[in-house]
Amino acid sequence: MPRYFFHIFDREKLTDEDGTTLANREEARAHAITIAGEILRDAGRKFWTGNEWRLLVTDETGANVCRVRFLVDDIALS
């Protein structure tokens, strides 16, 4: 089975050196959403910095599979 790598960009790059073995690209995309949700949940208020947060999924060859991006702005509603 192929190995996929989940790199996180949040002010600095956190490189996934180990990767995760998954059946295919579809499974890698689903896993990316799960990881993103867990990280955002655990970050809580720390996520409200106005910085863009990204998770980039690559395959064993280094080719991009997908990217998950979030940008949160605290906008007061009138």
VOPA-797799 format. One record per residue (C-alpha): x, y negated, z; chain; residue number from 0; residue in three letters. Coordinates in Angstrom, 1 decimal. Layout:
// residues N
<node><u>X</u><v>Y</v><w>Z</w><unit>A</unit><pos>NUM</pos><code>ALA</code></node>
...
END
This chain:
// residues 78
<node><u>0.0</u><v>0.0</v><w>0.0</w><unit>A</unit><pos>0</pos><code>MET</code></node>
<node><u>1.2</u><v>-3.5</v><w>-0.7</w><unit>A</unit><pos>1</pos><code>PRO</code></node>
<node><u>2.5</u><v>-5.9</v><w>2.0</w><unit>A</unit><pos>2</pos><code>ARG</code></node>
<node><u>1.2</u><v>-9.5</v><w>2.3</w><unit>A</unit><pos>3</pos><code>TYR</code></node>
<node><u>2.7</u><v>-12.4</v><w>4.1</w><unit>A</unit><pos>4</pos><code>PHE</code></node>
<node><u>0.8</u><v>-15.1</v><w>6.0</w><unit>A</unit><pos>5</pos><code>PHE</code></node>
<node><u>2.8</u><v>-18.3</v><w>6.3</w><unit>A</unit><pos>6</pos><code>HIS</code></node>
<node><u>1.4</u><v>-21.2</v><w>8.4</w><unit>A</unit><pos>7</pos><code>ILE</code></node>
<node><u>2.1</u><v>-24.9</v><w>7.8</w><unit>A</unit><pos>8</pos><code>PHE</code></node>
<node><u>1.3</u><v>-27.2</v><w>10.6</w><unit>A</unit><pos>9</pos><code>ASP</code></node>
<node><u>3.8</u><v>-30.0</v><w>10.8</w><unit>A</unit><pos>10</pos><code>ARG</code></node>
<node><u>6.4</u><v>-27.2</v><w>10.4</w><unit>A</unit><pos>11</pos><code>GLU</code></node>
<node><u>6.5</u><v>-24.0</v><w>8.5</w><unit>A</unit><pos>12</pos><code>LYS</code></node>
<node><u>6.0</u><v>-20.7</v><w>10.4</w><unit>A</unit><pos>13</pos><code>LEU</code></node>
<node><u>7.2</u><v>-18.0</v><w>8.1</w><unit>A</unit><pos>14</pos><code>THR</code></node>
<node><u>5.7</u><v>-14.5</v><w>8.4</w><unit>A</unit><pos>15</pos><code>ASP</code></node>
<node><u>8.9</u><v>-12.3</v><w>8.1</w><unit>A</unit><pos>16</pos><code>GLU</code></node>
<node><u>7.1</u><v>-9.0</v><w>8.7</w><unit>A</unit><pos>17</pos><code>ASP</code></node>
<node><u>4.0</u><v>-9.2</v><w>6.7</w><unit>A</unit><pos>18</pos><code>GLY</code></node>
<node><u>0.9</u><v>-6.9</v><w>6.9</w><unit>A</unit><pos>19</pos><code>THR</code></node>
<node><u>0.2</u><v>-3.9</v><w>4.9</w><unit>A</unit><pos>20</pos><code>THR</code></node>
<node><u>-3.3</u><v>-4.1</v><w>3.2</w><unit>A</unit><pos>21</pos><code>LEU</code></node>
<node><u>-5.0</u><v>-2.2</v><w>0.4</w><unit>A</unit><pos>22</pos><code>ALA</code></node>
<node><u>-5.4</u><v>-5.1</v><w>-2.1</w><unit>A</unit><pos>23</pos><code>ASN</code></node>
<node><u>-5.6</u><v>-8.9</v><w>-2.7</w><unit>A</unit><pos>24</pos><code>ARG</code></node>
<node><u>-9.3</u><v>-8.9</v><w>-1.6</w><unit>A</unit><pos>25</pos><code>GLU</code></node>
<node><u>-8.3</u><v>-7.5</v><w>1.7</w><unit>A</unit><pos>26</pos><code>GLU</code></node>
<node><u>-5.5</u><v>-10.0</v><w>2.0</w><unit>A</unit><pos>27</pos><code>ALA</code></node>
<node><u>-7.9</u><v>-12.9</v><w>1.4</w><unit>A</unit><pos>28</pos><code>ARG</code></node>
<node><u>-10.4</u><v>-11.6</v><w>4.0</w><unit>A</unit><pos>29</pos><code>ALA</code></node>
<node><u>-7.5</u><v>-11.2</v><w>6.5</w><unit>A</unit><pos>30</pos><code>HIS</code></node>
<node><u>-6.4</u><v>-14.8</v><w>5.8</w><unit>A</unit><pos>31</pos><code>ALA</code></node>
<node><u>-9.9</u><v>-16.1</v><w>6.8</w><unit>A</unit><pos>32</pos><code>ILE</code></node>
<node><u>-9.8</u><v>-14.0</v><w>10.0</w><unit>A</unit><pos>33</pos><code>THR</code></node>
<node><u>-6.4</u><v>-15.3</v><w>10.9</w><unit>A</unit><pos>34</pos><code>ILE</code></node>
<node><u>-7.4</u><v>-18.9</v><w>10.2</w><unit>A</unit><pos>35</pos><code>ALA</code></node>
<node><u>-10.5</u><v>-18.6</v><w>12.3</w><unit>A</unit><pos>36</pos><code>GLY</code></node>
<node><u>-8.5</u><v>-17.1</v><w>15.3</w><unit>A</unit><pos>37</pos><code>GLU</code></node>
<node><u>-5.8</u><v>-19.8</v><w>15.1</w><unit>A</unit><pos>38</pos><code>ILE</code></node>
<node><u>-8.3</u><v>-22.7</v><w>14.8</w><unit>A</unit><pos>39</pos><code>LEU</code></node>
<node><u>-10.4</u><v>-21.3</v><w>17.7</w><unit>A</unit><pos>40</pos><code>ARG</code></node>
<node><u>-7.3</u><v>-20.9</v><w>19.9</w><unit>A</unit><pos>41</pos><code>ASP</code></node>
<node><u>-6.0</u><v>-24.4</v><w>19.0</w><unit>A</unit><pos>42</pos><code>ALA</code></node>
<node><u>-9.0</u><v>-26.1</v><w>20.4</w><unit>A</unit><pos>43</pos><code>GLY</code></node>
<node><u>-8.5</u><v>-29.9</v><w>20.8</w><unit>A</unit><pos>44</pos><code>ARG</code></node>
<node><u>-4.9</u><v>-29.6</v><w>19.6</w><unit>A</unit><pos>45</pos><code>LYS</code></node>
<node><u>-6.2</u><v>-29.2</v><w>16.1</w><unit>A</unit><pos>46</pos><code>PHE</code></node>
<node><u>-7.6</u><v>-32.8</v><w>16.1</w><unit>A</unit><pos>47</pos><code>TRP</code></node>
<node><u>-4.4</u><v>-34.4</v><w>15.1</w><unit>A</unit><pos>48</pos><code>THR</code></node>
<node><u>-5.4</u><v>-35.6</v><w>11.6</w><unit>A</unit><pos>49</pos><code>GLY</code></node>
<node><u>-2.7</u><v>-33.4</v><w>10.0</w><unit>A</unit><pos>50</pos><code>ASN</code></node>
<node><u>-3.4</u><v>-30.9</v><w>7.3</w><unit>A</unit><pos>51</pos><code>GLU</code></node>
<node><u>-3.2</u><v>-27.2</v><w>8.4</w><unit>A</unit><pos>52</pos><code>TRP</code></node>
<node><u>-2.5</u><v>-24.5</v><w>5.8</w><unit>A</unit><pos>53</pos><code>ARG</code></node>
<node><u>-2.1</u><v>-20.8</v><w>5.6</w><unit>A</unit><pos>54</pos><code>LEU</code></node>
<node><u>-0.4</u><v>-19.5</v><w>2.5</w><unit>A</unit><pos>55</pos><code>LEU</code></node>
<node><u>-0.7</u><v>-15.8</v><w>1.6</w><unit>A</unit><pos>56</pos><code>VAL</code></node>
<node><u>2.1</u><v>-14.3</v><w>-0.6</w><unit>A</unit><pos>57</pos><code>THR</code></node>
<node><u>2.7</u><v>-10.8</v><w>-1.9</w><unit>A</unit><pos>58</pos><code>ASP</code></node>
<node><u>5.8</u><v>-8.7</v><w>-1.7</w><unit>A</unit><pos>59</pos><code>GLU</code></node>
<node><u>7.2</u><v>-10.5</v><w>-4.8</w><unit>A</unit><pos>60</pos><code>THR</code></node>
<node><u>6.7</u><v>-13.9</v><w>-3.3</w><unit>A</unit><pos>61</pos><code>GLY</code></node>
<node><u>3.8</u><v>-14.7</v><w>-5.6</w><unit>A</unit><pos>62</pos><code>ALA</code></node>
<node><u>1.0</u><v>-16.8</v><w>-4.1</w><unit>A</unit><pos>63</pos><code>ASN</code></node>
<node><u>-2.2</u><v>-14.9</v><w>-3.5</w><unit>A</unit><pos>64</pos><code>VAL</code></node>
<node><u>-4.4</u><v>-17.6</v><w>-1.8</w><unit>A</unit><pos>65</pos><code>CYS</code></node>
<node><u>-4.3</u><v>-20.6</v><w>0.4</w><unit>A</unit><pos>66</pos><code>ARG</code></node>
<node><u>-6.6</u><v>-21.7</v><w>3.2</w><unit>A</unit><pos>67</pos><code>VAL</code></node>
<node><u>-6.5</u><v>-25.4</v><w>4.1</w><unit>A</unit><pos>68</pos><code>ARG</code></node>
<node><u>-8.1</u><v>-27.5</v><w>6.8</w><unit>A</unit><pos>69</pos><code>PHE</code></node>
<node><u>-7.9</u><v>-31.3</v><w>7.4</w><unit>A</unit><pos>70</pos><code>LEU</code></node>
<node><u>-9.9</u><v>-32.6</v><w>10.4</w><unit>A</unit><pos>71</pos><code>VAL</code></node>
<node><u>-10.7</u><v>-36.3</v><w>10.8</w><unit>A</unit><pos>72</pos><code>ASP</code></node>
<node><u>-12.5</u><v>-37.5</v><w>13.9</w><unit>A</unit><pos>73</pos><code>ASP</code></node>
<node><u>-15.0</u><v>-39.9</v><w>12.4</w><unit>A</unit><pos>74</pos><code>ILE</code></node>
<node><u>-17.5</u><v>-41.7</v><w>14.7</w><unit>A</unit><pos>75</pos><code>ALA</code></node>
<node><u>-21.0</u><v>-41.6</v><w>13.4</w><unit>A</unit><pos>76</pos><code>LEU</code></node>
<node><u>-23.2</u><v>-44.8</v><w>13.7</w><unit>A</unit><pos>77</pos><code>SER</code></node>
END
